[in-house]
């Protein structure tokens, strides 16, 4: 006669430990929800205060609501800056405005140090804000810092001018790319590489920036069928 062993039962977790685990999950869930919202509000509020700090001192007190109200009105400087820039663009669009801007640029062009800074900044903003500009509209992978290791880069533009001539007329297409480091993507490397050495990605610059800022923790989902369907809806397909 053989004796059967009693069935072994898995030990139940103590109620106190289950409660701690549940509270920890609740805390982490709340942190995931609250942290992005809090950081976004903080950065937006800091930007508004920074712009107000520049614009409000220029506004005469009789035209500012802060002179009539017992409290400061946040965002009033931002609204004034937006209206002023829009009005400036409207005035510059006519003949008189273009003549005044041209006269001012000729005066600036005669100042040795200021003309260099002004010319560089103007060209930079025209390139970035132009509706026809294709700068930083594509992302790619590039082998860096050595073969077999890949890094995300932003394609800035085609390499032109003296730099392209000095590289050599080898018939290859060269592009200028920006390599953003982690965790400060604004302080990176500008590199001139052959386009064939890049693997262009379907993800947007915003999605690639999320990967860089999160050090690879946030990776967008990739659906090749959706990408192909979007490409077919574009003109010329």
Secondary structure, DSSP 8 states (H G I E B T S, - for coil): --------------HHHHHHHHHHHHHHHHHHHHHHHHHHHHHHHHHHHHHHHHHGGGS-GGGSGGGTSSS--TTHHHHHHHHHHHHHHHHHTSHHHHHHHHHHHHHHHTSHHHHHHHHHHHHHHHHHH-TT--TT-EEEEEE-SSTT-EEEEEEEEE--HHHHHHH---S--EEEEEE--SS-TTS-EEEEEEGGGEEE-SS-HHHHHHHHHTTTS------HHHHHHHHHHSTT-
